[in-house]
């Protein structure tokens, strides 16, 4: 009887050990599986996104500087329309755009207008020979009839808001935003460097879309 009781006592694990071994046996595989699953679920989309991004980059970001790019169909990438009082700011913007890796070609009236030619002719030619038009809307712009004339020429050239007209507000209340441009989003210039980058990105986006549309038509 004694040896039988000792055998029963030895073979029966304590309740603590039973719970511990039971918990260990049931949780470890699922924990490992859960951890592995969580790791996979967190990393897979990132890898997929990265792979997808790399695979689609030639399509989503065409080379606007290629020799056969429709970018070269016009003399300028961007025409800056501004009042005489904003010349210094515009010169900074032009220097920024022309200094980018894409070397954007800018029309600056005081620099690029042909001496002796009529103002109306120069303004119309600048609009027609540029892909995009930046309207630097300041108090001086609103009071300058030549600025408004150039704005109307740009809107007549591309009446739909397809990214070519880029209004930039500086020191102007929203209520004074030209009624003719109300259907076009504008850039508000609070920080100069940030606004310059927004202008650059907008021009870049339009030129990329132009190249993509041209490629699709050829295919």
N, C-alpha and C positions, 0 to 999 in steps of 0.2 A: 504493500500500500504506500509505503514511504517513497520508494523509487518511482511509483506511478505519479504521485503528486508532484515530485521534483520535475519529472518529464513534462507534465502539463504546464507547470510554472515557467519552465525554460522555453518552451515552444510558443507561449503566448506573449506577444510584444506588449509593451506598456502603451497606454492610451496616447501619451505624448509622442512616442516614437511612431505609433500608427498614424496619428494625424500628420506628423512631419513628413513621413515617407509618402503618405497619400497625397499631401499637398505638393510635394516635390515631384511626384510622378505625374500628377495631373496638370501642373502649371508650367513646368519647364518646357515641354514641347510646344504648347500653345504660345507661351511667352516668346520662345525663340521664333516660332512661326509668325507671331504677331509683329515682333521686332523686325523680322526679315520682310514681312509684308509692308510694314510702315516704311521701311527703308526703300523698298522697291517702289512704293506708291509715291514717295516724295522725290525719288531720283528719276524715275522713268519719264514723267512729263517733262522734266528739265532736259533730259537727254533727248527726248523726242522733239522738244521745241528747238533745241540747239541744232539737232540734225536737220529738222525741217527748215530752220532759218538758213543754214548753210546751203541746203539743196536749192532753196528758192531765191537766194540772193542774186543770181544773174538775171532773173526775171523781174524781181521787185526793185532792183536798183540798176537800171541800164546805164551804160557808160555815155554820159552826155557829151564827152569830149572826143568820141570816136570820129574818124574822118568823114563818115557817112551820116553823122547825126544831123537831124533837122534843125538843130540849134544853129547851124551855120547858114541857114536860109535867111536869117536877118542879121543886120549889122551889129545889133546890140542885144544883150540879154535883158537889160533893165534900163529904163529911162526914169530919171529922178525929176519929178515936177515939184518946184518949190518957189518960195518968194525970195526976193533979193536979200531980205534980212536974215535968212537962214542959211546963207552960203557956207559959213564955217562948219556948221553941223553936217550939211550935205557933203562937203569935202571929206569930212571924217568918215561918213558912211561909204562914200565911193572908194576911199582908200582901203577901208575894211573889206569891201566886196571884191575889189580888184586884187587884194592881197591873199584871198582864199586860194586853196589848191586848185580850184576850178577856174581861177582867173576870170571871174565874171566881167563881161564887157559892159561898161556903163556909159550912158550918154549924159554928159554934164554940159548944160547949155553954155555957160561962160567959157568952157574949155573947148567944146567940140563943135559949136555952131560956126558956120562958114561966114567969115567977115564979108560984109557987103550984101548979104542975102536978106530977104524980108523975114521979119520975125514970125509971121503967120506961116510962111513956107517952112521955116526951120522947125517950128513946133509940130506941124503936121507930119513932116518927114521923120522927126524923132519918134513920134507915136507909131507910125506905120512900120518903121524899121527896128522896133524893139519888141521883144517877146513879152516883157512885163513892164508895168508902170507903177512906180512908187509915188504916191501922193502924200507929201509931207504937209499935213494939214495943221497949220498954226494960225494965230490971229492974222499974221501977214498974208498967208495963203488966202484966207477968206476975203481979204480986202483987195487982192490983186486980180484984176480982170483977166490977165494973161494966164494965170494959174487956173482959173475957172474955165477959160477957153480950152486949155490943154486937157483938163479933166473931162470936159464934154467930148472932145475928140477921142479920148481913150474909150469912153463909154460907147461912142458910136462905132468904134472899131471892134469892140467886143462887148456887146450889150449884156450878154449872160455872165453871171458871176462864176467864171471858170478858173479863177486863180491868177488871172493876168493883172487885174487892177488890185493894188495893195495899198489901202489907206492906212496912214500912220498918224495918229492924233498926238499932238504935243501942246500943252498949255491951252487946250480948247475943251470946253464943257461938252458933255454928250449931247445936250440940247442944241448945240450949235453945229453938230455934225451935218454936213451937207445932205439935204434931202435926196439928192440924186444918187447918193451912195448908201441909202438906208438898207438896201437888200444885200449889202456886202459887209462881212465882218471886218473889223479894223484892228490894228495893233495900237495899244496905248503905250506911248513912250514915257515910262517912269524911270527905269534904269536904262541908260543908253546902250550899254554892252549887251544886255538881254534883248533889247529891241532890235539891235543890229543883227543878232543871231536869228531872231524870228524872221526878219526880212530875208536873210540869206537862206534859211530853211524853206521859206515859201517859194522863192525863186527856184531853188533846187527842185522842189517837189513838182512845180509846173514843168520844168524842163525834162524831168524824168518821165512824167506822164506823157509829154509830147513825144519823146523817143519811143515809149512803150506803144502808144497809139499808132505811130508810124510803122513800127515793126509788125503790129497786128494786121495793119492794112496790107502790108507786103506779103504776109503769109496767106 
